Amino acid sequence: MSGNESPVAAPRPTPAGAGAQLADDLTTMLAGRLPGVLGMRVLEASAEKVIGELTVSERVLAPNGYLHAATVVALADTACGIGTRLSLPEGATGFTTLEVKTNYLGTARSGVVTTTATPSHSGRRTQTWDATVHDGDGRTIALFRCTQLVLRP
């Protein structure tokens, strides 16, 4: 086995389609991987916008009782990654993350947190996505940005 092969599982294919069925299929794709373990659900998905959510529960809290920062990153990064997958240019075989940045403006201890991700740059070699994370009252708790490297054969 080479250093790039996983003994656990292969990459999952990106579901095709649109609307609620695509959102459901993407949520199913997350099952058993980190986003699914955290309980993330895809509500809406296209090459232009991805909306996802998760319910705040004991398992996603930090020891201080607040939403763990890594949970926020996982939610936002997953939404951006789904958007990247849905908008890969012709001939691309996938992507990998080059950079992530998160500004935390608040937190949550209960309820549902939601993220909306949109592309700010969709090029042949890179994509940059922005996501805003809101608590259940609609307050912004984080601003997230990632840059993805588009992979080619």
SULKA-V372654 format. One record per run of one state. SS is the DSSP state (H for helix, E for strand, - for the rest). FROM is the first residue (numbers start at 1). LEN is the number of residues. Records with the same first field share a line. If there is no record, write none. Layout:
SS=FROM-LEN ; FROM-LEN
//
This chain:
-=1-18 ; 31-3 ; 39-2 ; 46-4 ; 56-2 ; 62-5 ; 68-1 ; 87-5 ; 105-7 ; 123-3 ; 135-5 ; 153-1
H=19-12 ; 34-5 ; 58-3 ; 69-18
E=41-5 ; 50-6 ; 61-1 ; 67-1 ; 92-13 ; 112-11 ; 126-9 ; 140-13
//
